[in-house]
Amino acid sequence: MTGSTHATLVPYWSEKLGKTHLSAFQCSQRGGHLLCDLAGDRVLIAGRAKTFMKAEIYLPE
């Protein structure tokens, strides 16, 4: 799952569990542990990150 998915799941599970601080494990080949906090209408996500791609975006003027 990506951070955007956790931003959707945290409010749902926060309401179900009655908690604003949640811990998540990304079960994938790269794996990862995320600390998630529901702060009003925002989800704060912390954890370690690995660069997997670098890119440049050009926008027409």
CHARMM-style PDB file with segment names, atoms N, HN, CA, C and O in Angstrom:
ATOM      1  N   MET     1       0.835  -1.180   0.000  1.00  0.00      PROA
ATOM      2  CA  MET     1       0.000   0.000   0.000  1.00  0.00      PROA
ATOM      3  C   MET     1       0.877   1.239   0.000  1.00  0.00      PROA
ATOM      4  O   MET     1       2.021   1.209   0.453  1.00  0.00      PROA
ATOM      5  N   THR     2       0.349   2.282  -0.491  1.00  0.00      PROA
ATOM      6  HN  THR     2      -0.581   2.307  -0.859  1.00  0.00      PROA
ATOM      7  CA  THR     2       1.088   3.535  -0.538  1.00  0.00      PROA
ATOM      8  C   THR     2       0.627   4.462   0.576  1.00  0.00      PROA
ATOM      9  O   THR     2      -0.330   4.171   1.292  1.00  0.00      PROA
ATOM     10  N   GLY     3       1.322   5.575   0.707  1.00  0.00      PROA
ATOM     11  HN  GLY     3       2.100   5.812   0.125  1.00  0.00      PROA
ATOM     12  CA  GLY     3       0.923   6.565   1.701  1.00  0.00      PROA
ATOM     13  C   GLY     3      -0.471   7.089   1.454  1.00  0.00      PROA
ATOM     14  O   GLY     3      -1.216   7.355   2.398  1.00  0.00      PROA
ATOM     15  N   SER     4      -0.834   7.241   0.181  1.00  0.00      PROA
ATOM     16  HN  SER     4      -0.228   7.026  -0.586  1.00  0.00      PROA
ATOM     17  CA  SER     4      -2.177   7.746  -0.125  1.00  0.00      PROA
ATOM     18  C   SER     4      -3.255   6.761   0.334  1.00  0.00      PROA
ATOM     19  O   SER     4      -4.337   7.175   0.749  1.00  0.00      PROA
ATOM     20  N   THR     5      -2.965   5.474   0.260  1.00  0.00      PROA
ATOM     21  HN  THR     5      -2.086   5.138  -0.077  1.00  0.00      PROA
ATOM     22  CA  THR     5      -3.921   4.476   0.733  1.00  0.00      PROA
ATOM     23  C   THR     5      -4.044   4.539   2.251  1.00  0.00      PROA
ATOM     24  O   THR     5      -5.146   4.454   2.794  1.00  0.00      PROA
ATOM     25  N   HSD     6      -2.916   4.688   2.930  1.00  0.00      PROA
ATOM     26  HN  HSD     6      -2.022   4.758   2.489  1.00  0.00      PROA
ATOM     27  CA  HSD     6      -2.970   4.807   4.390  1.00  0.00      PROA
ATOM     28  C   HSD     6      -3.722   6.074   4.811  1.00  0.00      PROA
ATOM     29  O   HSD     6      -4.404   6.079   5.835  1.00  0.00      PROA
ATOM     30  N   ALA     7      -3.597   7.143   4.024  1.00  0.00      PROA
ATOM     31  HN  ALA     7      -3.042   7.139   3.192  1.00  0.00      PROA
ATOM     32  CA  ALA     7      -4.319   8.375   4.340  1.00  0.00      PROA
ATOM     33  C   ALA     7      -5.829   8.153   4.285  1.00  0.00      PROA
ATOM     34  O   ALA     7      -6.585   8.870   4.940  1.00  0.00      PROA
ATOM     35  N   THR     8      -6.269   7.174   3.515  1.00  0.00      PROA
ATOM     36  HN  THR     8      -5.655   6.591   2.983  1.00  0.00      PROA
ATOM     37  CA  THR     8      -7.685   6.825   3.449  1.00  0.00      PROA
ATOM     38  C   THR     8      -8.070   5.839   4.546  1.00  0.00      PROA
ATOM     39  O   THR     8      -9.144   5.949   5.136  1.00  0.00      PROA
ATOM     40  N   LEU     9      -7.193   4.877   4.815  1.00  0.00      PROA
ATOM     41  HN  LEU     9      -6.321   4.788   4.335  1.00  0.00      PROA
ATOM     42  CA  LEU     9      -7.492   3.841   5.804  1.00  0.00      PROA
ATOM     43  C   LEU     9      -7.434   4.330   7.247  1.00  0.00      PROA
ATOM     44  O   LEU     9      -8.206   3.863   8.085  1.00  0.00      PROA
ATOM     45  N   VAL    10      -6.542   5.255   7.549  1.00  0.00      PROA
ATOM     46  HN  VAL    10      -5.915   5.635   6.868  1.00  0.00      PROA
ATOM     47  CA  VAL    10      -6.373   5.706   8.940  1.00  0.00      PROA
ATOM     48  C   VAL    10      -7.649   6.324   9.509  1.00  0.00      PROA
ATOM     49  O   VAL    10      -8.033   5.960  10.621  1.00  0.00      PROA
ATOM     50  N   PRO    11      -8.327   7.241   8.811  1.00  0.00      PROA
ATOM     51  CA  PRO    11      -9.583   7.761   9.385  1.00  0.00      PROA
ATOM     52  C   PRO    11     -10.628   6.657   9.616  1.00  0.00      PROA
ATOM     53  O   PRO    11     -11.340   6.673  10.620  1.00  0.00      PROA
ATOM     54  N   TYR    12     -10.713   5.707   8.689  1.00  0.00      PROA
ATOM     55  HN  TYR    12     -10.135   5.694   7.873  1.00  0.00      PROA
ATOM     56  CA  TYR    12     -11.669   4.604   8.838  1.00  0.00      PROA
ATOM     57  C   TYR    12     -11.373   3.782  10.090  1.00  0.00      PROA
ATOM     58  O   TYR    12     -12.248   3.580  10.932  1.00  0.00      PROA
ATOM     59  N   TRP    13     -10.119   3.307  10.206  1.00  0.00      PROA
ATOM     60  HN  TRP    13      -9.408   3.471   9.522  1.00  0.00      PROA
ATOM     61  CA  TRP    13      -9.760   2.463  11.351  1.00  0.00      PROA
ATOM     62  C   TRP    13      -9.699   3.256  12.654  1.00  0.00      PROA
ATOM     63  O   TRP    13      -9.956   2.707  13.725  1.00  0.00      PROA
ATOM     64  N   SER    14      -9.365   4.523  12.571  1.00  0.00      PROA
ATOM     65  HN  SER    14      -9.156   4.969  11.701  1.00  0.00      PROA
ATOM     66  CA  SER    14      -9.347   5.365  13.757  1.00  0.00      PROA
ATOM     67  C   SER    14     -10.741   5.430  14.387  1.00  0.00      PROA
ATOM     68  O   SER    14     -10.894   5.330  15.604  1.00  0.00      PROA
ATOM     69  N   GLU    15     -11.753   5.600  13.530  1.00  0.00      PROA
ATOM     70  HN  GLU    15     -11.629   5.681  12.541  1.00  0.00      PROA
ATOM     71  CA  GLU    15     -13.130   5.636  14.029  1.00  0.00      PROA
ATOM     72  C   GLU    15     -13.554   4.275  14.580  1.00  0.00      PROA
ATOM     73  O   GLU    15     -14.163   4.201  15.647  1.00  0.00      PROA
ATOM     74  N   LYS    16     -13.234   3.196  13.857  1.00  0.00      PROA
ATOM     75  HN  LYS    16     -12.739   3.256  12.990  1.00  0.00      PROA
ATOM     76  CA  LYS    16     -13.619   1.843  14.290  1.00  0.00      PROA
ATOM     77  C   LYS    16     -12.963   1.460  15.611  1.00  0.00      PROA
ATOM     78  O   LYS    16     -13.598   0.845  16.468  1.00  0.00      PROA
ATOM     79  N   LEU    17     -11.676   1.827  15.778  1.00  0.00      PROA
ATOM     80  HN  LEU    17     -11.161   2.327  15.081  1.00  0.00      PROA
ATOM     81  CA  LEU    17     -10.922   1.416  16.961  1.00  0.00      PROA
ATOM     82  C   LEU    17     -10.937   2.452  18.088  1.00  0.00      PROA
ATOM     83  O   LEU    17     -10.530   2.155  19.212  1.00  0.00      PROA
ATOM     84  N   GLY    18     -11.402   3.658  17.789  1.00  0.00      PROA
ATOM     85  HN  GLY    18     -11.732   3.899  16.876  1.00  0.00      PROA
ATOM     86  CA  GLY    18     -11.413   4.710  18.801  1.00  0.00      PROA
ATOM     87  C   GLY    18     -10.021   5.187  19.157  1.00  0.00      PROA
ATOM     88  O   GLY    18      -9.768   5.562  20.302  1.00  0.00      PROA
ATOM     89  N   LYS    19      -9.108   5.179  18.184  1.00  0.00      PROA
ATOM     90  HN  LYS    19      -9.314   4.874  17.254  1.00  0.00      PROA
ATOM     91  CA  LYS    19      -7.727   5.607  18.418  1.00  0.00      PROA
ATOM     92  C   LYS    19      -7.321   6.613  17.345  1.00  0.00      PROA
ATOM     93  O   LYS    19      -7.817   6.558  16.220  1.00  0.00      PROA
ATOM     94  N   THR    20      -6.419   7.535  17.691  1.00  0.00      PROA
ATOM     95  HN  THR    20      -6.016   7.580  18.605  1.00  0.00      PROA
ATOM     96  CA  THR    20      -5.914   8.477  16.701  1.00  0.00      PROA
ATOM     97  C   THR    20      -4.478   8.156  16.303  1.00  0.00      PROA
ATOM     98  O   THR    20      -3.976   8.705  15.322  1.00  0.00      PROA
ATOM     99  N   HSD    21      -3.812   7.283  17.042  1.00  0.00      PROA
ATOM    100  HN  HSD    21      -4.220   6.837  17.839  1.00  0.00      PROA
ATOM    101  CA  HSD    21      -2.437   6.874  16.738  1.00  0.00      PROA
ATOM    102  C   HSD    21      -2.461   5.398  16.347  1.00  0.00      PROA
ATOM    103  O   HSD    21      -2.843   4.543  17.146  1.00  0.00      PROA
ATOM    104  N   LEU    22      -2.051   5.104  15.114  1.00  0.00      PROA
ATOM    105  HN  LEU    22      -1.741   5.799  14.465  1.00  0.00      PROA
ATOM    106  CA  LEU    22      -2.072   3.732  14.614  1.00  0.00      PROA
ATOM    107  C   LEU    22      -0.711   3.351  14.060  1.00  0.00      PROA
ATOM    108  O   LEU    22       0.057   4.202  13.611  1.00  0.00      PROA
ATOM    109  N   SER    23      -0.431   2.077  14.099  1.00  0.00      PROA
ATOM    110  HN  SER    23      -1.055   1.385  14.464  1.00  0.00      PROA
ATOM    111  CA  SER    23       0.799   1.519  13.550  1.00  0.00      PROA
ATOM    112  C   SER    23       0.407   0.573  12.415  1.00  0.00      PROA
ATOM    113  O   SER    23      -0.547  -0.196  12.539  1.00  0.00      PROA
ATOM    114  N   ALA    24       1.149   0.636  11.311  1.00  0.00      PROA
ATOM    115  HN  ALA    24       1.924   1.261  11.211  1.00  0.00      PROA
ATOM    116  CA  ALA    24       0.813  -0.208  10.159  1.00  0.00      PROA
ATOM    117  C   ALA    24       2.069  -0.878   9.624  1.00  0.00      PROA
ATOM    118  O   ALA    24       3.169  -0.336   9.731  1.00  0.00      PROA
ATOM    119  N   PHE    25       1.896  -2.057   9.052  1.00  0.00      PROA
ATOM    120  HN  PHE    25       1.002  -2.497   8.965  1.00  0.00      PROA
ATOM    121  CA  PHE    25       2.994  -2.763   8.395  1.00  0.00      PROA
ATOM    122  C   PHE    25       2.646  -2.937   6.932  1.00  0.00      PROA
ATOM    123  O   PHE    25       1.576  -3.447   6.600  1.00  0.00      PROA
ATOM    124  N   GLN    26       3.538  -2.518   6.061  1.00  0.00      PROA
ATOM    125  HN  GLN    26       4.407  -2.104   6.330  1.00  0.00      PROA
ATOM    126  CA  GLN    26       3.341  -2.689   4.626  1.00  0.00      PROA
ATOM    127  C   GLN    26       3.926  -4.035   4.238  1.00  0.00      PROA
ATOM    128  O   GLN    26       5.143  -4.208   4.177  1.00  0.00      PROA
ATOM    129  N   CYS    27       3.051  -4.969   3.982  1.00  0.00      PROA
ATOM    130  HN  CYS    27       2.063  -4.828   4.032  1.00  0.00      PROA
ATOM    131  CA  CYS    27       3.461  -6.340   3.680  1.00  0.00      PROA
ATOM    132  C   CYS    27       3.686  -6.474   2.169  1.00  0.00      PROA
ATOM    133  O   CYS    27       2.774  -6.821   1.418  1.00  0.00      PROA
ATOM    134  N   SER    28       4.902  -6.196   1.750  1.00  0.00      PROA
ATOM    135  HN  SER    28       5.643  -5.914   2.359  1.00  0.00      PROA
ATOM    136  CA  SER    28       5.265  -6.286   0.338  1.00  0.00      PROA
ATOM    137  C   SER    28       6.725  -6.702   0.259  1.00  0.00      PROA
ATOM    138  O   SER    28       7.369  -6.917   1.285  1.00  0.00      PROA
ATOM    139  N   GLN    29       7.240  -6.816  -0.941  1.00  0.00      PROA
ATOM    140  HN  GLN    29       6.716  -6.642  -1.775  1.00  0.00      PROA
ATOM    141  CA  GLN    29       8.635  -7.236  -1.107  1.00  0.00      PROA
ATOM    142  C   GLN    29       9.580  -6.275  -0.390  1.00  0.00      PROA
ATOM    143  O   GLN    29      10.534  -6.710   0.255  1.00  0.00      PROA
ATOM    144  N   ARG    30       9.321  -4.971  -0.499  1.00  0.00      PROA
ATOM    145  HN  ARG    30       8.546  -4.617  -1.024  1.00  0.00      PROA
ATOM    146  CA  ARG    30      10.171  -3.984   0.191  1.00  0.00      PROA
ATOM    147  C   ARG    30       9.805  -3.875   1.660  1.00  0.00      PROA
ATOM    148  O   ARG    30      10.666  -3.593   2.493  1.00  0.00      PROA
ATOM    149  N   GLY    31       8.543  -4.094   1.986  1.00  0.00      PROA
ATOM    150  HN  GLY    31       7.844  -4.323   1.309  1.00  0.00      PROA
ATOM    151  CA  GLY    31       8.089  -4.023   3.379  1.00  0.00      PROA
ATOM    152  C   GLY    31       8.211  -2.628   3.958  1.00  0.00      PROA
ATOM    153  O   GLY    31       8.715  -1.714   3.306  1.00  0.00      PROA
ATOM    154  N   GLY    32       7.751  -2.472   5.174  1.00  0.00      PROA
ATOM    155  HN  GLY    32       7.342  -3.215   5.704  1.00  0.00      PROA
ATOM    156  CA  GLY    32       7.867  -1.190   5.848  1.00  0.00      PROA
ATOM    157  C   GLY    32       6.926  -1.085   7.027  1.00  0.00      PROA
ATOM    158  O   GLY    32       5.869  -1.716   7.063  1.00  0.00      PROA
ATOM    159  N   HSD    33       7.330  -0.275   7.993  1.00  0.00      PROA
ATOM    160  HN  HSD    33       8.188   0.238   7.963  1.00  0.00      PROA
ATOM    161  CA  HSD    33       6.530  -0.020   9.188  1.00  0.00      PROA
ATOM    162  C   HSD    33       6.192   1.460   9.200  1.00  0.00      PROA
ATOM    163  O   HSD    33       7.082   2.301   9.075  1.00  0.00      PROA
ATOM    164  N   LEU    34       4.917   1.785   9.348  1.00  0.00      PROA
ATOM    165  HN  LEU    34       4.194   1.102   9.449  1.00  0.00      PROA
ATOM    166  CA  LEU    34       4.465   3.172   9.344  1.00  0.00      PROA
ATOM    167  C   LEU    34       3.808   3.530  10.670  1.00  0.00      PROA
ATOM    168  O   LEU    34       3.076   2.731  11.255  1.00  0.00      PROA
ATOM    169  N   LEU    35       4.080   4.729  11.126  1.00  0.00      PROA
ATOM    170  HN  LEU    35       4.675   5.377  10.652  1.00  0.00      PROA
ATOM    171  CA  LEU    35       3.390   5.279  12.290  1.00  0.00      PROA
ATOM    172  C   LEU    35       2.438   6.335  11.761  1.00  0.00      PROA
ATOM    173  O   LEU    35       2.864   7.268  11.080  1.00  0.00      PROA
ATOM    174  N   CYS    36       1.159   6.201  12.064  1.00  0.00      PROA
ATOM    175  HN  CYS    36       0.813   5.444  12.617  1.00  0.00      PROA
ATOM    176  CA  CYS    36       0.136   7.078  11.501  1.00  0.00      PROA
ATOM    177  C   CYS    36      -0.636   7.772  12.617  1.00  0.00      PROA
ATOM    178  O   CYS    36      -1.037   7.140  13.595  1.00  0.00      PROA
ATOM    179  N   ASP    37      -0.838   9.075  12.461  1.00  0.00      PROA
ATOM    180  HN  ASP    37      -0.512   9.589  11.667  1.00  0.00      PROA
ATOM    181  CA  ASP    37      -1.613   9.854  13.426  1.00  0.00      PROA
ATOM    182  C   ASP    37      -2.723  10.596  12.700  1.00  0.00      PROA
ATOM    183  O   ASP    37      -2.489  11.234  11.674  1.00  0.00      PROA
ATOM    184  N   LEU    38      -3.926  10.508  13.237  1.00  0.00      PROA
ATOM    185  HN  LEU    38      -4.116   9.990  14.071  1.00  0.00      PROA
ATOM    186  CA  LEU    38      -5.039  11.280  12.712  1.00  0.00      PROA
ATOM    187  C   LEU    38      -5.048  12.606  13.453  1.00  0.00      PROA
ATOM    188  O   LEU    38      -5.245  12.647  14.667  1.00  0.00      PROA
ATOM    189  N   ALA    39      -4.834  13.689  12.719  1.00  0.00      PROA
ATOM    190  HN  ALA    39      -4.673  13.656  11.732  1.00  0.00      PROA
ATOM    191  CA  ALA    39      -4.765  15.028  13.302  1.00  0.00      PROA
ATOM    192  C   ALA    39      -5.836  15.897  12.640  1.00  0.00      PROA
ATOM    193  O   ALA    39      -5.567  16.586  11.656  1.00  0.00      PROA
ATOM    194  N   GLY    40      -7.028  15.857  13.180  1.00  0.00      PROA
ATOM    195  HN  GLY    40      -7.246  15.297  13.979  1.00  0.00      PROA
ATOM    196  CA  GLY    40      -8.133  16.607  12.584  1.00  0.00      PROA
ATOM    197  C   GLY    40      -8.510  16.008  11.234  1.00  0.00      PROA
ATOM    198  O   GLY    40      -8.897  14.842  11.151  1.00  0.00      PROA
ATOM    199  N   ASP    41      -8.396  16.813  10.177  1.00  0.00      PROA
ATOM    200  HN  ASP    41      -8.082  17.760  10.245  1.00  0.00      PROA
ATOM    201  CA  ASP    41      -8.726  16.316   8.838  1.00  0.00      PROA
ATOM    202  C   ASP    41      -7.480  15.872   8.071  1.00  0.00      PROA
ATOM    203  O   ASP    41      -7.528  15.698   6.853  1.00  0.00      PROA
ATOM    204  N   ARG    42      -6.376  15.690   8.777  1.00  0.00      PROA
ATOM    205  HN  ARG    42      -6.337  15.832   9.766  1.00  0.00      PROA
ATOM    206  CA  ARG    42      -5.120  15.268   8.144  1.00  0.00      PROA
ATOM    207  C   ARG    42      -4.614  13.974   8.756  1.00  0.00      PROA
ATOM    208  O   ARG    42      -4.897  13.658   9.912  1.00  0.00      PROA
ATOM    209  N   VAL    43      -3.860  13.234   7.955  1.00  0.00      PROA
ATOM    210  HN  VAL    43      -3.631  13.491   7.016  1.00  0.00      PROA
ATOM    211  CA  VAL    43      -3.199  12.021   8.438  1.00  0.00      PROA
ATOM    212  C   VAL    43      -1.701  12.254   8.340  1.00  0.00      PROA
ATOM    213  O   VAL    43      -1.176  12.540   7.264  1.00  0.00      PROA
ATOM    214  N   LEU    44      -1.017  12.129   9.470  1.00  0.00      PROA
ATOM    215  HN  LEU    44      -1.443  11.896  10.344  1.00  0.00      PROA
ATOM    216  CA  LEU    44       0.433  12.275   9.505  1.00  0.00      PROA
ATOM    217  C   LEU    44       1.046  10.885   9.464  1.00  0.00      PROA
ATOM    218  O   LEU    44       0.680  10.014  10.253  1.00  0.00      PROA
ATOM    219  N   ILE    45       1.980  10.678   8.541  1.00  0.00      PROA
ATOM    220  HN  ILE    45       2.277  11.385   7.899  1.00  0.00      PROA
ATOM    221  CA  ILE    45       2.595   9.367   8.367  1.00  0.00      PROA
ATOM    222  C   ILE    45       4.100   9.509   8.526  1.00  0.00      PROA
ATOM    223  O   ILE    45       4.720  10.379   7.915  1.00  0.00      PROA
ATOM    224  N   ALA    46       4.682   8.646   9.354  1.00  0.00      PROA
ATOM    225  HN  ALA    46       4.178   7.939   9.851  1.00  0.00      PROA
ATOM    226  CA  ALA    46       6.126   8.651   9.577  1.00  0.00      PROA
ATOM    227  C   ALA    46       6.670   7.244   9.366  1.00  0.00      PROA
ATOM    228  O   ALA    46       5.966   6.254   9.562  1.00  0.00      PROA
ATOM    229  N   GLY    47       7.911   7.177   8.970  1.00  0.00      PROA
ATOM    230  HN  GLY    47       8.483   7.982   8.811  1.00  0.00      PROA
ATOM    231  CA  GLY    47       8.572   5.894   8.774  1.00  0.00      PROA
ATOM    232  C   GLY    47       9.811   6.092   7.922  1.00  0.00      PROA
ATOM    233  O   GLY    47      10.148   7.220   7.561  1.00  0.00      PROA
ATOM    234  N   ARG    48      10.477   5.021   7.605  1.00  0.00      PROA
ATOM    235  HN  ARG    48      10.203   4.105   7.899  1.00  0.00      PROA
ATOM    236  CA  ARG    48      11.647   5.087   6.736  1.00  0.00      PROA
ATOM    237  C   ARG    48      11.205   5.006   5.286  1.00  0.00      PROA
ATOM    238  O   ARG    48      10.217   4.351   4.954  1.00  0.00      PROA
ATOM    239  N   ALA    49      11.953   5.681   4.434  1.00  0.00      PROA
ATOM    240  HN  ALA    49      12.756   6.213   4.704  1.00  0.00      PROA
ATOM    241  CA  ALA    49      11.612   5.669   3.009  1.00  0.00      PROA
ATOM    242  C   ALA    49      12.840   5.263   2.194  1.00  0.00      PROA
ATOM    243  O   ALA    49      13.981   5.507   2.584  1.00  0.00      PROA
ATOM    244  N   LYS    50      12.568   4.643   1.064  1.00  0.00      PROA
ATOM    245  HN  LYS    50      11.640   4.444   0.747  1.00  0.00      PROA
ATOM    246  CA  LYS    50      13.624   4.268   0.128  1.00  0.00      PROA
ATOM    247  C   LYS    50      13.310   4.905  -1.215  1.00  0.00      PROA
ATOM    248  O   LYS    50      12.178   4.847  -1.694  1.00  0.00      PROA
ATOM    249  N   THR    51      14.335   5.518  -1.821  1.00  0.00      PROA
ATOM    250  HN  THR    51      15.255   5.565  -1.432  1.00  0.00      PROA
ATOM    251  CA  THR    51      14.155   6.080  -3.152  1.00  0.00      PROA
ATOM    252  C   THR    51      14.108   4.943  -4.154  1.00  0.00      PROA
ATOM    253  O   THR    51      15.006   4.102  -4.190  1.00  0.00      PROA
ATOM    254  N   PHE    52      13.059   4.916  -4.969  1.00  0.00      PROA
ATOM    255  HN  PHE    52      12.329   5.599  -4.939  1.00  0.00      PROA
ATOM    256  CA  PHE    52      12.967   3.873  -5.975  1.00  0.00      PROA
ATOM    257  C   PHE    52      12.920   4.463  -7.378  1.00  0.00      PROA
ATOM    258  O   PHE    52      13.011   3.731  -8.363  1.00  0.00      PROA
ATOM    259  N   MET    53      12.778   5.808  -7.475  1.00  0.00      PROA
ATOM    260  HN  MET    53      12.704   6.402  -6.675  1.00  0.00      PROA
ATOM    261  CA  MET    53      12.738   6.435  -8.781  1.00  0.00      PROA
ATOM    262  C   MET    53      13.027   7.924  -8.639  1.00  0.00      PROA
ATOM    263  O   MET    53      12.601   8.551  -7.668  1.00  0.00      PROA
ATOM    264  N   LYS    54      13.734   8.482  -9.583  1.00  0.00      PROA
ATOM    265  HN  LYS    54      14.080   7.973 -10.371  1.00  0.00      PROA
ATOM    266  CA  LYS    54      13.940   9.920  -9.662  1.00  0.00      PROA
ATOM    267  C   LYS    54      13.452  10.368 -11.020  1.00  0.00      PROA
ATOM    268  O   LYS    54      13.645   9.669 -12.014  1.00  0.00      PROA
ATOM    269  N   ALA    55      12.819  11.528 -11.072  1.00  0.00      PROA
ATOM    270  HN  ALA    55      12.661  12.096 -10.264  1.00  0.00      PROA
ATOM    271  CA  ALA    55      12.279  12.012 -12.342  1.00  0.00      PROA
ATOM    272  C   ALA    55      12.197  13.532 -12.327  1.00  0.00      PROA
ATOM    273  O   ALA    55      12.246  14.162 -11.271  1.00  0.00      PROA
ATOM    274  N   GLU    56      12.072  14.102 -13.509  1.00  0.00      PROA
ATOM    275  HN  GLU    56      12.031  13.590 -14.367  1.00  0.00      PROA
ATOM    276  CA  GLU    56      11.837  15.529 -13.666  1.00  0.00      PROA
ATOM    277  C   GLU    56      10.551  15.686 -14.457  1.00  0.00      PROA
ATOM    278  O   GLU    56      10.289  14.937 -15.399  1.00  0.00      PROA
ATOM    279  N   ILE    57       9.760  16.659 -14.066  1.00  0.00      PROA
ATOM    280  HN  ILE    57       9.973  17.267 -13.301  1.00  0.00      PROA
ATOM    281  CA  ILE    57       8.504  16.924 -14.752  1.00  0.00      PROA
ATOM    282  C   ILE    57       8.586  18.307 -15.392  1.00  0.00      PROA
ATOM    283  O   ILE    57       8.920  19.289 -14.729  1.00  0.00      PROA
ATOM    284  N   TYR    58       8.288  18.373 -16.651  1.00  0.00      PROA
ATOM    285  HN  TYR    58       8.017  17.575 -17.190  1.00  0.00      PROA
ATOM    286  CA  TYR    58       8.276  19.646 -17.384  1.00  0.00      PROA
ATOM    287  C   TYR    58       6.837  19.997 -17.706  1.00  0.00      PROA
ATOM    288  O   TYR    58       6.106  19.200 -18.294  1.00  0.00      PROA
ATOM    289  N   LEU    59       6.437  21.204 -17.313  1.00  0.00      PROA
ATOM    290  HN  LEU    59       7.032  21.851 -16.836  1.00  0.00      PROA
ATOM    291  CA  LEU    59       5.095  21.671 -17.591  1.00  0.00      PROA
ATOM    292  C   LEU    59       5.163  22.761 -18.658  1.00  0.00      PROA
ATOM    293  O   LEU    59       6.007  23.653 -18.579  1.00  0.00      PROA
ATOM    294  N   PRO    60       4.281  22.695 -19.653  1.00  0.00      PROA
ATOM    295  CA  PRO    60       4.282  23.731 -20.679  1.00  0.00      PROA
ATOM    296  C   PRO    60       3.891  25.087 -20.080  1.00  0.00      PROA
ATOM    297  O   PRO    60       3.079  25.162 -19.157  1.00  0.00      PROA
ATOM    298  N   GLU    61       4.474  26.136 -20.613  1.00  0.00      PROA
ATOM    299  HN  GLU    61       5.134  26.075 -21.362  1.00  0.00      PROA
ATOM    300  CA  GLU    61       4.159  27.481 -20.109  1.00  0.00      PROA
ATOM    301  C   GLU    61       2.952  28.053 -20.770  1.00  0.00      PROA
ATOM    302  OT1 GLU    61       2.552  29.175 -20.461  1.00  0.00      PROA
TER     303      GLU     61
END
